[in-house]
Amino acid sequence: MEKYRKKKKFGQNFLTSPAIPKKIVTQSGFDKSYGVLEIGAGQGILTEELANTVGKVVSVEIDSDLMECLSKRFGEIDNVKIINQDILETDLEALKNEYFEGLVPAVCANLPYYITTPIIMKLLESKLFSKITVMVQKEVASRLTAKKGEAEYGAITAVCNYYASVKRLCNVPAGAFSPPPKVDSSVVMFTIYDTPPVNPANVKLFFDVIKGAFANRRKMFSNSFNSCLNLPFTKEEICDMLNNVGLKATVRGEEMDIYDFARISDYISSRQNNIT
């Protein structure tokens, strides 16, 4: 593994500090009752810690050049399965059904920075996992864990809050990786809700409202909303809508939470139903 050349196209920054995987696994609360999907085995440092702790580890590794070394390292370990595949092309439900029967399905991964959001959204939208622990850029972690009113709060924050409770477990310095990235990282854990905190009448519209609220950051909701959604509302009608759901006409997206977005989407749904 020492002669392996990391590939920039896969965003490879391998963990080298043995203390970090142990901290991640411990703070995630994993034990033998869990079946854990790992995304990107790399050199296997996190894989090994997971194998020592959980009931089953399935690691999806995109880089075929790593497979020989990983097979030698984990080939004789019964509770580890290495799959050479792109996680974005992986059938998560089929994987869960094949490998995690009788176990609590979860995710633990050091995510490539360049595809962090697509992977997180695929995992959340699958609704297959009880918890998702991921290493991301420290800046991204601040956005994922932000509260409304904070500068980092945005559309991705609100969307994640629909699916899960999100908290930062720890920070990881750049020097814990090889090669060291240009920024520090953080470990974030999503604890998935059995039932989302809100129950909008139209979930797609709910997410569209969130998207519209942040279409033009720092602008008032009444100004940014229609630029994204193409709905037949005048600015005055949007202000009336905000008043009807208990919000000021001057409210901005970063001042709103998922309860506000649900009330707005339900108001629009009700109005559309009355028209039809």
C-alpha positions in Angstrom: 0.0 0.0 0.0 3.0 2.3 0.5 3.6 2.5 -3.2 0.0 3.2 -4.1 -0.5 6.6 -5.9 -3.6 8.4 -4.7 -5.9 9.6 -7.4 -7.1 13.2 -7.5 -10.1 12.2 -9.6 -11.5 10.2 -6.6 -10.6 12.9 -4.1 -8.5 10.5 -2.1 -7.2 11.6 1.3 -6.5 8.6 3.4 -6.7 8.6 7.1 -3.4 7.7 8.7 -3.9 8.5 12.4 -5.2 5.4 14.2 -6.8 7.4 17.0 -9.3 9.0 14.6 -11.2 5.8 13.5 -11.5 4.7 17.1 -12.9 8.0 18.1 -15.4 8.0 15.1 -16.6 4.5 15.9 -16.9 5.1 19.6 -18.7 8.4 19.3 -21.1 7.0 16.8 -22.3 4.4 19.3 -21.7 1.4 17.1 -21.6 -2.1 18.5 -22.2 -5.7 17.4 -25.9 -5.0 16.7 -25.0 -2.8 13.7 -24.4 -3.6 10.1 -22.3 -0.7 8.7 -21.9 0.5 5.1 -18.6 2.2 4.7 -18.1 4.4 1.6 -14.5 4.3 0.4 -12.2 1.8 2.3 -9.1 3.6 1.3 -6.2 1.8 3.1 -8.6 0.2 5.4 -7.8 2.0 8.7 -11.5 2.8 9.4 -12.6 -0.5 8.0 -10.5 -2.4 10.5 -11.9 -0.4 13.5 -15.4 -1.0 12.3 -14.7 -4.8 11.8 -13.5 -5.0 15.4 -16.7 -3.3 16.7 -19.8 -4.0 14.6 -21.6 -7.1 13.4 -20.9 -6.6 9.7 -19.0 -4.1 7.5 -19.7 -3.7 3.8 -17.2 -1.3 2.2 -18.0 0.1 -1.2 -14.7 1.2 -2.8 -14.7 2.8 -6.3 -11.0 2.4 -7.0 -10.3 -1.0 -8.5 -6.5 -0.5 -7.9 -7.1 -0.8 -4.2 -9.0 -4.1 -4.3 -6.0 -6.5 -4.3 -4.5 -4.9 -1.1 -7.9 -4.7 0.6 -8.7 -8.3 -0.3 -5.4 -9.4 1.2 -6.0 -7.4 4.4 -9.7 -8.3 4.9 -10.2 -11.4 2.8 -10.1 -13.8 5.8 -12.2 -11.6 8.1 -15.7 -13.0 8.1 -17.6 -9.9 8.9 -16.1 -7.7 6.2 -17.2 -7.5 2.6 -15.4 -5.2 0.1 -17.3 -4.3 -3.1 -15.6 -2.5 -6.0 -18.4 -0.1 -7.1 -19.4 3.6 -7.3 -21.6 4.3 -4.3 -23.8 6.6 -6.4 -24.5 3.7 -8.7 -25.1 1.2 -5.8 -28.5 -0.3 -5.1 -28.6 0.5 -1.4 -31.8 -1.4 -0.6 -30.4 -4.6 -2.3 -27.1 -4.2 -0.4 -29.0 -3.8 2.9 -31.2 -6.8 2.3 -28.3 -9.0 1.3 -25.8 -8.2 4.0 -27.6 -6.6 7.0 -30.4 -9.0 7.9 -31.0 -9.0 11.6 -28.7 -6.0 12.1 -29.3 -2.3 12.6 -28.2 -0.7 9.3 -26.0 2.4 9.5 -23.3 4.3 7.5 -19.8 5.4 8.4 -17.6 7.1 5.8 -14.8 9.5 5.1 -16.5 11.1 2.1 -14.7 12.5 -0.9 -15.1 16.3 -0.7 -16.1 16.7 -4.3 -19.3 14.6 -4.1 -20.2 15.0 -0.4 -23.7 16.5 -1.0 -24.9 13.9 -3.6 -23.8 11.0 -1.4 -25.5 12.5 1.7 -28.7 13.1 -0.1 -28.8 9.6 -1.6 -28.3 8.1 1.9 -30.9 10.3 3.5 -33.5 9.9 0.7 -33.1 6.1 0.9 -34.5 6.0 4.4 -32.7 2.8 5.0 -30.2 3.7 7.7 -30.7 4.4 11.4 -27.7 6.7 11.6 -25.2 8.1 9.2 -21.7 9.2 10.3 -19.6 11.0 7.8 -16.3 12.9 7.6 -16.7 16.1 5.6 -14.9 19.5 5.2 -15.2 21.5 8.4 -16.9 24.3 6.5 -19.5 21.8 5.2 -20.1 20.5 8.7 -20.8 24.0 9.8 -23.6 24.3 7.2 -25.0 20.8 8.0 -25.2 21.6 11.8 -26.2 25.3 11.6 -29.3 26.7 13.4 -31.7 29.1 11.7 -30.4 32.7 11.9 -26.7 31.6 11.7 -24.7 32.7 8.6 -24.0 29.0 7.6 -27.7 28.1 7.6 -29.0 27.2 4.2 -31.1 25.0 2.0 -29.0 21.9 2.7 -29.4 22.5 6.5 -33.2 22.7 6.2 -33.4 19.6 4.0 -31.2 17.6 6.3 -33.3 18.7 9.3 -36.4 17.1 7.7 -34.7 13.7 7.7 -32.5 13.7 10.8 -31.1 15.3 13.9 -27.6 16.4 12.9 -24.6 17.0 15.2 -20.9 17.4 15.0 -19.0 14.7 16.8 -15.4 16.0 16.4 -13.0 17.9 14.3 -10.1 16.3 12.4 -6.9 18.2 11.4 -5.6 18.1 7.9 -2.4 16.4 9.2 -4.4 13.2 10.0 -4.6 12.4 6.3 -2.3 11.4 3.5 -1.9 13.5 1.5 -3.1 16.3 3.8 -6.0 18.3 2.3 -5.9 22.0 2.3 -8.6 22.3 5.0 -9.5 20.6 8.2 -12.4 18.2 8.5 -15.2 17.4 10.9 -17.2 14.2 11.7 -20.9 14.7 11.6 -23.6 12.2 12.6 -27.2 12.1 11.3 -29.6 10.3 13.6 -32.5 9.5 11.3 -36.0 10.3 12.4 -38.5 7.4 12.4 -41.1 10.1 11.5 -40.1 13.5 10.2 -40.8 16.5 12.5 -43.2 17.9 9.9 -45.7 16.3 7.6 -46.3 18.6 4.6 -49.2 17.7 2.4 -46.9 17.8 -0.7 -43.4 16.8 0.2 -42.0 17.8 -3.3 -43.5 21.3 -2.9 -42.1 21.5 0.6 -38.6 20.9 -0.7 -39.3 23.4 -3.6 -40.2 26.0 -1.1 -36.9 25.5 0.7 -35.1 25.8 -2.6 -37.0 29.0 -3.4 -36.2 30.5 0.0 -32.5 30.3 -0.6 -32.5 31.0 -4.4 -31.0 34.4 -3.6 -29.3 34.3 -0.3 -29.7 37.3 2.1 -32.7 38.5 0.1 -36.2 38.6 1.6 -38.2 35.4 1.0 -40.8 37.5 -0.9 -38.2 38.5 -3.4 -36.4 35.2 -3.9 -39.3 32.8 -3.8 -40.9 33.2 -7.3 -37.5 33.5 -9.1 -37.1 29.8 -8.5 -40.5 28.2 -8.4 -42.4 30.0 -11.2 -45.7 30.1 -9.2 -48.5 32.5 -10.1 -48.1 34.7 -7.0 -47.5 38.5 -6.9 -45.1 39.9 -4.3 -48.2 41.2 -2.4 -49.8 37.8 -2.4 -46.6 36.2 -1.1 -46.5 38.8 1.7 -50.1 38.0 2.5 -49.2 34.3 2.6 -46.4 34.9 5.0 -48.7 36.9 7.3 -51.2 34.1 7.2 -48.7 31.5 8.4 -47.4 33.8 11.1 -44.3 35.3 9.5 -43.2 38.8 8.8 -43.2 40.0 5.2 -39.5 40.9 5.5 -38.5 37.4 6.6 -35.4 35.8 4.9 -34.8 32.2 4.2 -32.0 31.9 6.8 -34.6 33.0 9.5 -37.0 30.2 8.7 -37.0 26.5 9.9 -38.7 23.4 8.5 -41.9 24.2 10.4 -42.1 27.5 8.6 -41.5 25.9 5.2 -44.1 23.2 5.9 -46.7 25.9 6.8 -45.9 27.8 3.6 -46.1 24.7 1.4 -49.4 23.6 3.0 -50.8 27.1 2.4 -49.8 26.9 -1.3 -51.2 23.4 -1.6 -54.5 24.5 0.0 -54.8 27.4 -2.4 -54.0 25.3 -5.4 -56.6 22.8 -4.4 -59.2 25.6 -4.0 -58.4 26.9 -7.5 -58.8 23.4 -9.1 
